[in-house]
Amino acid sequence: MSATAADDYDVVILGGGSGGYACALRSAELGLRVALVEKGELGGTCLHRGCIPTKALLHAAEVADTAREGEKFGVMTTFEAVDMDRVKAYKTGVVSRLHKGLQGLVAAAKIEYVAAEGRLDGPGTVVAGDRRLSGRHVVLATGSYARTLPGLDIGGRIVTSDEALGLDELPARVVVLGGGVIGVEFASVFRSFGADVTVVEALPRLVAAEDEAASKQLEHAFRRRKIGVRTGVPFASATQADEVVTVTLESGDTIEADLLLVAVGRGPATEGLGYEEAGIAMDRGFVPTDERLHTNIEGVRAVGDIVPGLQLAHRGFAQGIFVAEDIAGLSPSVIDETTIPRVTYCDPEVASVGLTETQARDRYGEVATYEYNLGGNGKSQILGTQGFVKVVRRADGPVVGIHMVGARMGEQVGEAQLIVGWDAFPEDVAAFIHAHPTQNESLGEAHLALAGKPLHAHS
């Protein structure tokens, strides 16, 4: 496997998920010679086992709810059943079309795509199948995997999100172990499809990384939807017998279900890839980097889920683009992770950007907040959703955090990112006119109120 001229590149990227392929496409666009190594399918977890297929399921779940609830809007619809074969065909169709489009982009960019299992073999070399790829720069982008807990084996009626995406039939009773983003999204899907669902979370609240007010609102909404919520109670064990899973909590309580979905987060996919042998510094399986995404080894960068921080596809995209531009000498601005938007696509959605109220108080001391209730928003009333927009500002200073709960709130997070990212004051945002009637008005109303001139809100 001696290196040849044909195997020398400006950039060799190990991993073809969100961060890896974004880096490859931008590098090629900037005139760099690129090799992209991926053992699975181009697009990685996000396209094939994460963002896209789960959101397809969530849309199918929304359609089920719409059919079930049509009568309250005067439309006499009925809900009969969920045909999982057709749901899976719809989901697969969405993924397939996006996959083909991505393959076309990579081919058109003249990126050397190597469909093989790769391994780092020293600072500037990746071994992939029978090839040895040398690069002036190597980018590690190997993504993540679905975690489980010690002693909790995946199999049978105990599954992770990977297996849940391929279920052939709907379980009648589901226990979701983990109240983070993945857990509450799948809990929402299963409930909309008609299952009895219980979420078990060891931490004191659901989506614990979000603002506490958002967690409380989501928990209330879940209880209204008759989703069981058990927070602050650690998991003890699970057993399978006679097609039933029995989940035991440390409190001594037991819950019987037809399916246990383990949604306790995702771990970095770095084991057995030669990182440690090449001298890469590791931290609990993650690859620490500096702010410009350099590892401790000269010429080796890392992007995406293996880098400590938010495990989000759009963070991976941004990091991949950043690294490509940095390698090409464009000196891009360092990514400010506090301005990365976050969306949890359950019903209701949770969307946020910037600091929570607690984080803002810890960082700045005195802050001011305002919660605008969606009860005062015309479009939200039309949609029949409940929730709020919460704005957090430094005392007499700019907005540092925005937190939203309600149907379709994820669609509002783009403006929220601009507000926080540009250090806008509530008075600045209050001057903008938001179209009526839209849910987008709720952002404007919240800033009007925080600027001291509320319209459809109490001061």
C-alpha positions in Angstrom: 0.0 0.0 0.0 2.8 2.4 -0.9 1.6 6.0 -1.6 1.5 7.0 -5.2 1.1 10.5 -6.8 -2.5 9.7 -7.4 -3.0 9.2 -3.7 -1.6 12.5 -2.6 -4.2 15.1 -1.7 -4.5 18.6 -0.2 -7.2 17.3 2.2 -8.2 13.8 3.2 -11.4 13.6 5.1 -12.3 10.5 7.2 -16.1 10.3 7.5 -18.8 11.3 5.0 -21.5 12.7 7.4 -22.6 16.3 7.8 -19.2 17.7 8.8 -17.1 15.5 6.5 -19.0 16.1 3.2 -19.5 19.8 3.9 -15.7 20.1 4.3 -15.2 18.1 1.1 -17.6 20.2 -1.0 -16.2 23.5 0.3 -12.6 22.4 -0.1 -13.2 21.3 -3.7 -15.0 24.6 -4.4 -11.9 26.4 -3.3 -9.7 24.4 -5.7 -8.2 21.9 -3.2 -7.7 18.3 -4.2 -9.9 16.2 -1.9 -10.4 12.6 -0.9 -13.5 11.7 1.1 -13.5 8.3 2.9 -16.8 6.8 4.1 -17.4 3.1 5.1 -21.2 3.5 5.1 -23.5 5.7 3.1 -22.7 9.2 2.1 -24.6 11.6 4.4 -23.9 9.7 7.6 -26.1 9.5 10.6 -28.1 12.7 9.9 -29.3 11.6 6.5 -29.8 7.9 7.1 -30.4 7.3 10.8 -31.0 10.8 12.4 -32.3 14.2 11.4 -34.0 13.3 8.1 -35.7 10.0 8.8 -36.8 11.0 12.3 -38.3 14.3 11.0 -40.2 12.3 8.3 -41.7 10.2 11.1 -42.6 13.3 13.0 -44.4 14.7 10.0 -46.3 11.4 9.6 -47.2 11.7 13.3 -48.4 15.3 12.7 -50.6 14.1 9.9 -52.1 11.4 12.2 -52.9 14.0 14.8 -54.4 16.3 12.2 -56.7 13.5 11.0 -57.6 12.6 14.6 -58.4 16.2 15.5 -60.0 17.5 12.3 -63.5 17.7 13.9 -62.5 20.6 16.3 -61.7 22.7 13.2 -65.0 21.7 11.5 -63.4 19.2 9.2 -64.9 15.7 9.6 -61.8 13.6 9.3 -61.2 10.3 10.9 -58.1 8.4 12.0 -58.1 4.7 11.2 -54.6 3.3 11.6 -50.9 3.7 10.9 -49.6 1.5 8.1 -45.9 1.2 9.1 -45.0 -0.3 5.7 -46.2 2.9 4.0 -44.7 5.2 6.6 -41.4 3.5 6.1 -41.7 3.8 2.3 -42.4 7.5 2.6 -39.4 7.9 5.0 -37.1 5.9 2.7 -38.2 7.9 -0.3 -37.3 11.2 1.3 -33.9 9.8 2.4 -33.2 8.2 -1.0 -33.9 11.4 -2.9 -31.6 13.5 -0.7 -28.9 10.8 -0.8 -28.9 10.7 -4.6 -28.7 14.5 -4.7 -25.8 14.5 -2.4 -24.0 11.8 -4.4 -24.5 14.0 -7.5 -22.9 17.0 -5.7 -19.9 15.1 -4.6 -19.4 13.6 -8.1 -19.8 17.0 -9.8 -17.2 18.5 -7.5 -14.7 15.9 -8.7 -14.1 14.7 -5.1 -12.3 11.4 -4.8 -14.9 9.4 -3.0 -13.5 6.2 -1.3 -16.2 3.8 -0.2 -14.2 1.9 2.3 -13.5 1.6 6.0 -10.8 4.1 6.8 -8.3 4.4 9.6 -5.8 7.1 10.6 -2.3 5.8 10.1 -0.1 8.7 11.3 -0.7 12.5 11.1 -1.0 12.8 7.3 -2.2 9.4 6.2 -5.5 7.5 6.1 -5.6 3.9 5.1 -8.9 3.0 3.3 -9.3 -0.6 2.1 -6.3 -1.3 -0.1 -5.4 2.4 -0.5 -3.1 4.6 1.4 -4.2 8.3 1.1 -1.8 11.0 2.0 -2.9 14.6 2.7 -1.3 17.8 3.7 -4.3 18.1 5.9 -6.4 15.3 7.5 -9.9 16.0 8.8 -11.5 13.6 11.3 -15.3 13.5 10.9 -16.3 10.0 12.0 -19.5 11.1 13.8 -21.4 9.3 16.6 -23.3 6.2 17.6 -26.3 5.6 19.8 -25.3 5.0 23.4 -26.7 2.5 25.8 -26.1 2.0 29.5 -23.8 -0.5 31.2 -25.5 -3.9 31.5 -28.3 -2.9 29.2 -28.0 -4.9 26.1 -29.6 -3.9 22.8 -31.7 -6.6 21.2 -35.2 -8.0 20.9 -37.6 -5.4 22.4 -34.9 -3.2 23.7 -33.8 -0.9 20.9 -32.0 2.4 20.2 -33.2 5.1 17.7 -31.4 3.2 15.0 -33.6 0.1 15.4 -36.7 2.2 16.1 -36.5 3.7 12.6 -37.0 0.3 11.1 -39.9 -1.1 13.2 -42.4 -3.2 11.2 -45.2 -2.8 13.6 -46.3 -0.4 16.2 -45.9 -1.3 19.9 -48.9 -0.6 22.1 -46.8 0.4 25.1 -43.5 2.1 25.0 -41.0 3.2 27.6 -38.5 5.8 26.4 -35.4 5.8 28.5 -34.0 9.3 28.3 -35.7 12.7 28.2 -33.3 14.5 25.9 -33.9 15.5 22.3 -34.0 12.0 20.8 -36.1 10.7 23.6 -38.9 13.3 23.5 -39.0 13.3 19.7 -39.6 9.5 19.6 -42.0 9.8 22.6 -44.0 12.3 20.5 -44.1 10.1 17.4 -45.2 7.0 19.3 -47.9 8.9 21.1 -49.2 10.4 17.9 -49.3 6.9 16.4 -51.4 5.7 19.2 -49.1 4.1 21.7 -49.1 4.5 25.5 -45.8 6.2 26.2 -43.8 6.8 29.4 -40.6 8.8 29.4 -38.1 8.0 32.1 -35.4 10.6 32.8 -32.8 10.5 35.7 -32.4 14.3 35.6 -34.9 16.6 37.3 -36.5 17.7 34.0 -37.0 16.9 30.3 -34.6 18.5 27.7 -32.4 19.6 30.6 -30.0 21.5 28.4 -32.8 24.0 27.6 -34.1 26.9 29.6 -36.0 25.7 32.7 -39.2 27.4 31.5 -39.1 25.5 28.2 -38.7 22.2 30.1 -41.7 22.9 32.3 -43.8 23.9 29.3 -42.9 20.8 27.4 -43.6 18.6 30.4 -47.1 20.2 30.9 -47.8 19.7 27.1 -46.7 16.0 27.3 -49.0 15.4 30.3 -51.9 17.0 28.4 -51.1 14.5 25.6 -51.2 11.7 28.2 -47.5 11.0 27.8 -46.2 9.7 31.1 -43.2 11.6 32.5 -41.0 10.2 35.2 -38.2 12.7 36.0 -35.6 12.5 38.7 -35.8 8.7 38.8 -32.8 6.8 37.6 -33.1 3.6 35.6 -32.1 0.3 37.4 -32.6 -2.6 35.0 -34.7 -4.1 32.3 -35.7 -7.7 31.5 -37.5 -9.3 28.6 -39.9 -12.2 28.9 -43.0 -13.3 27.0 -42.8 -10.4 24.6 -42.9 -7.9 27.5 -40.1 -5.7 28.7 -40.1 -4.9 32.4 -38.3 -1.7 33.3 -37.2 -1.3 37.0 -36.4 2.1 38.4 -34.1 2.8 41.3 -37.2 3.8 43.2 -38.3 0.2 43.1 -41.2 1.0 40.7 -41.6 -1.2 37.6 -43.1 -0.4 34.2 -44.2 -3.0 31.7 -44.0 -2.2 28.0 -43.9 -3.8 24.5 -40.8 -1.8 23.6 -38.0 -0.1 25.5 -36.4 2.7 23.5 -32.9 3.6 24.9 -32.3 7.3 24.1 -29.5 8.2 26.5 -27.5 10.3 24.0 -24.8 9.6 21.4 -21.2 8.8 21.8 -18.2 9.7 19.6 -17.4 7.2 17.0 -13.6 7.1 17.5 -12.7 3.7 18.8 -10.5 1.5 16.7 -9.8 4.2 14.1 -6.1 4.7 14.9 -6.5 8.1 16.6 -4.7 7.3 19.9 -2.0 5.3 18.1 -1.3 8.4 15.9 -0.9 10.5 19.0 -4.3 12.3 18.9 -5.3 13.5 22.4 -8.6 12.0 23.5 -11.1 12.9 26.3 -13.7 10.2 27.1 -13.6 9.2 23.4 -14.0 12.7 22.1 -11.3 14.6 20.2 -10.7 18.0 21.8 -9.7 20.9 19.5 -8.8 24.5 19.8 -11.2 27.2 18.5 -9.9 26.7 15.0 -10.6 23.0 15.2 -6.9 21.9 15.3 -6.2 18.7 17.2 -2.9 18.4 19.2 -1.3 17.0 16.1 -0.1 19.4 13.4 -2.1 19.0 10.2 -5.0 17.1 11.7 -8.4 18.8 12.3 -11.6 17.4 13.7 -15.3 18.4 13.1 -18.8 17.3 14.1 -20.0 15.0 16.8 -16.5 13.8 17.8 -15.6 17.3 18.9 -17.0 18.1 22.5 -20.0 20.3 22.3 -23.5 20.3 20.7 -24.1 17.2 18.6 -26.0 18.9 15.8 -25.8 18.4 12.0 -25.7 22.1 11.3 -22.8 22.5 13.7 -21.0 19.9 11.7 -21.8 21.7 8.4 -20.5 24.9 9.8 -17.3 23.3 11.2 -16.6 21.5 7.9 -17.0 24.7 5.9 -14.8 26.6 8.5 -12.0 24.0 8.3 -12.0 24.0 4.5 -11.8 27.8 4.3 -9.1 27.9 7.0 -7.0 25.4 5.1 -7.5 27.4 1.9 -6.1 30.5 3.7 -9.4 32.5 3.9 -9.0 33.0 7.7 -12.8 32.6 8.5 -14.1 33.9 11.8 -14.2 31.5 14.7 -17.6 29.8 15.2 -19.5 31.2 18.2 -21.2 28.1 19.5 -23.6 30.2 21.7 -25.3 31.4 18.5 -25.9 27.9 17.1 -29.7 27.3 16.9 -31.2 24.3 18.6 -34.6 22.7 17.8 -36.3 19.7 19.3 -39.0 18.6 16.9 -41.5 17.0 19.2 -45.1 18.3 19.6 -44.8 21.0 20.8 -41.5 22.0 19.3 -38.8 23.6 21.5 -36.4 26.0 19.7 -33.7 28.2 21.2 -30.5 30.1 20.6 -28.0 31.6 23.0 -27.9 31.4 26.8 -30.6 30.2 29.2 -31.7 32.6 31.9 -29.6 30.7 34.4 -26.5 30.8 32.2 -27.0 34.5 31.5 -27.2 35.3 35.2 -24.1 33.2 35.9 -22.2 35.0 33.2 -23.5 38.6 33.4 -25.2 38.9 36.8 -28.3 41.1 36.3 -30.5 40.2 33.4 -34.1 41.0 32.3 -36.5 38.5 30.7 -39.9 38.5 29.2 -42.2 35.6 28.3 -44.8 36.3 25.5 -47.6 33.8 25.7 -48.7 32.4 22.4 -52.3 32.8 23.6 -52.0 36.4 22.4 -50.7 35.4 18.9 -53.5 35.1 16.2 -51.8 32.4 14.1 -51.0 30.3 17.1 -54.7 30.4 18.1 -55.6 29.4 14.5 -53.2 26.4 14.8 -54.5 25.6 18.2 -51.0 25.6 19.8 -49.9 26.7 23.3 -46.5 27.9 24.4 -44.4 31.0 24.7 -41.4 33.0 23.4 -39.0 34.0 26.1 -36.3 36.6 25.6 -33.3 37.0 27.9 -31.3 40.3 27.8 -28.4 41.7 29.7 -29.6 44.4 32.0 -29.9 47.5 29.7 -27.9 45.4 27.1 -28.4 43.2 24.1 -30.4 40.0 23.8 -28.4 37.0 24.8 -30.9 34.2 24.6 -34.3 33.3 23.0 -36.3 30.3 24.0 -39.6 29.2 22.2 -42.1 26.4 22.8 -45.1 25.7 20.5 -46.1 24.2 17.2 -43.7 25.1 14.3 -41.5 27.2 16.6 -38.4 25.8 14.9 -39.3 27.9 11.8 -38.8 31.0 13.9 -35.3 30.2 15.1 -33.6 31.8 12.1 -34.5 35.3 13.1 -33.7 34.4 16.7 -30.2 33.5 15.7 -29.8 36.8 13.9 -31.0 38.7 17.0 -28.6 37.0 19.3 -25.7 36.7 16.9 -25.7 40.4 16.1 -26.1 41.5 19.8 -29.3 43.2 19.0 -31.2 45.2 21.7 -34.9 44.6 22.2 -35.4 48.2 21.0 -33.7 47.3 17.7 -36.0 44.4 17.1 -39.1 46.3 18.2 -38.5 48.6 15.2 -39.0 45.8 12.7 -42.5 45.1 11.4 -43.5 41.4 11.5 -46.2 40.2 9.1 -49.7 39.6 10.5 -51.0 37.1 11.2 -47.9 34.9 11.6 -46.3 33.1 14.5 -43.2 35.2 13.6 -45.1 38.1 15.2 -44.6 36.4 18.6 -40.9 37.3 18.4 -41.7 40.9 17.6 -44.2 41.1 20.4 -41.8 39.7 23.0 -39.2 42.3 22.0 -41.8 45.0 22.0 -42.7 44.1 25.6 -39.0 43.8 26.7 -38.4 47.2 25.1 -41.1 48.7 27.3 -43.9 49.1 24.8 -46.0 45.9 24.7 -48.8 45.6 22.2 -50.7 42.3 22.5 -49.1 41.5 25.8 -49.2 42.5 29.4 -46.3 44.8 30.6 
